[in-house]
Amino acid sequence: MSHTLGIRQAQKQKTRQALLDAALELLEEQSLSSLGLREVTRAVGVAPTAFYRHFRSTEDLGVALVEEALGSLHPMIGDTVSAAGDSAGRIERAVDLIAHHVASHPAHVRFIARERHGGVQRVRRAIREQLERFAEEVKVELAKHPESEGWGDDDLLMLAGLYVDQMLMTASLYLEALEASEEERERVARVATRQMRLIAIGRRNWLG
């Protein structure tokens, strides 16, 4: 009996993932607000009623895509700004990690870039909450840096928000450069590095 339940659960998870994958592919060409569940189920080859065994609505599916796109990035964000190495090393590591992630998950990055200011409120809120989590986690890591001595929580959180925003902007620029030349991707890396260095310089002088 338990074996049968295990098979059913695995099949259910497989169908759920297939719906997420199909939706993500369809969202390459449209926004979530225009996506119909029949489009998604047709792409997967299941009846429309099967959709409701996994998601209450396309909004619910969108929130799940936000979790899939951003939920796994929390360890990476922490590694990016960890106290290991000097400021230049941390910046280089951050730019490299962003470039690698965009190249590996372009559809997820494109979805977040589009829906962050899109027409589906629940999804906008889910993205905002994930970004706020990133900022809090970055703040914790920044507090470990020797340069953070004397900084209060509010200032550290403001600095963390600047880094998170810069990472998002860099990811968007890398996304646009994916189909461009290697020279263009190198230009994006140089600009991103200089912008993060500027934040770091401001950090050193903020309490002066």
Secondary structure, 3 states (H helix, E strand, C coil): CHHHHHHHHHHHHHHHHHHHHHHHHHCCCCCHHHCCHHHHHHHHCCCHHHHCCCCCCHHHHHHHHHHHHHHHHHHHHHHHCCCCCCHHHHHHHHHHHHHHHHHHCHHHHHHHHHHCCCCCHHHHHHHHHHHHHHHHHHHHHHCCCHHHCCCCHHHHHHHHHHHHHHHHHHHHHHHHHCCCCHHHHHHHHHHHHHHHHHHHHHHHHCCC
